[in-house]
Amino acid sequence: MSELINNRQKRQEKLKDIIRDLHAGADVEELKQRFKELLGEVVSPTEISEMEQALINEGMPAEEIQALCDVHVAVFREALDRQLEAAVEQTQALPETKIHPVNVFKQENKAVNEVLAKVEQLLDQITDAAVGSDISSQMEQWDTYHQQLMELDKHYRRKENILFPYLEKNGITGPPSVMWGIHDEIRAQLKEIDKIITETNPIADKQLTRQIADIVNPCHNAIKEMIYKEENILFPMCLETLTAQEWQEISAQEQEIGYTIIKPEEIPMDLDPVDTEAPTQHDWEGNVPEGLLKFASGYLSLDEISRIFNTLPVDITFVDKDDRVRYFSQGRERIFDRTPAVIGRDVQNCHPPASVHIVNKIVDDFKTHKRSHADFWIQSRGMFIYIQYFAVYDDNNEYMGTLEVTQNIAPLRALEGEKRLDDSQMTK
């Protein structure tokens, strides 16, 4: 066993040396040959992931790995291609009667490749068209197909928000970070193409031809490369790493985000009946520390709950099913007066007599399910106050109470343009 470990460690060091030299500017073809000579043309997806993780742990920025990710794959591509058949067999061995997340991802990839092929035919027609000729038909079709490609966002979000957290729980953090960065690059490229399609006159010209060459084709190539990385590195590695229980949990969460192009059966993989009540890894190892309250989406202490509510940029008041005030948050900038004296008070007594009939109508409508939301806005003391009422129901749709949410939205109404999160914001 120790010999096997040492051999694996030596292979990892050789792989890291190759990537370090690649980042230092060494020739790709020379490194391919060196890889063949040193490692016998064999490398597993897990080894590549471990190598990237180790480099990040040693201080190499994830952004640097992201920038040369395609070149990494180019060095190992022949070895990965040789293992493609094994990867296909591994996927085919998945339960056919259950919607395994890997099968769903691969169905989406197939659909995306089919759309890309259709778009590329249209792009050939557009670039071959004589300058000044009408290409409105091709542009309309391109727009239709491009909107399907825009749905890749759901594919990537399922990876980022469902699949990657499970890899991170297994100690794999670097490769997901690198892949997420590439997702964002592709998203930005797709938005740029969407703008080109929207703003371009349906007349063939040299500018559109240049945009296709400089913007559209690189984006499509990036999508294809991502599909290759998923199917030859990410998915085989995930199948080696994650347990059946973890895959079941992943499947149960996928519908919340949705799918790209395809519409798989809208049922999650079935959990084994004997395990449905058992604590799982996704339930935080089933160990909720003493003094914490467990929720479907996490656990918090009472102090944390109170401070979270008091930190929100809104005022919250909860009125129970008997029309009595049960709770109000204590934010820094209160809009309406709320003191401990109101706890237990009839909600009707918390409003001016002239508006009590409106309050009663809202609450009655909530109780009888005529509506579940009401909103108002007023201007007072230099504030633009937005007041919302939400009905709160239990799992049986029984009325539990009313939640009032109040906010001064004057600063929001004054916003213009965009302000994105960037490094400059992190230093302020």
Buried (B, 14 or more C-beta within 10 A) or exposed (E): EEEEEEEEEEBBEBBBEBBEBBBEEBEEEEBBEBBEEBBEEBBBBBBBBBBBBBBBEEEBEBEEBBBBBBEBBBBBBEBBEEBEEEBEEBBEEBEEEBBBBBBBBBBBBEBBEEBBEBBBEBBEBBBEBEEEEEBEEBBEBBEBBBEBBBBBBBBBBBBBEBBBEBBEBEEBBBBBBBBBBBBEBBBEBBEEBBEBBEEBEBBBBEEBBEBBEEBBEEBBEBBBBBBBBBBBBBBBBBBEBBEEBBBBBBBBBBEEBEBBBBEBEEEBBBBEEEEEEEEBBBBBEEEBEEEBEEEEEEBBEEEEEBEEBEEEEBBBBBBBBEBBBBBBBEBEEEBEEBEEEBEEBEBBEBEEEEEBEEBBEBBEBBBEEEEBEBEEEEEEEEBBBBBBBBBBBEEEEEBEBBBBBBBBBEEEEEEEEEEEEEEEEEEE
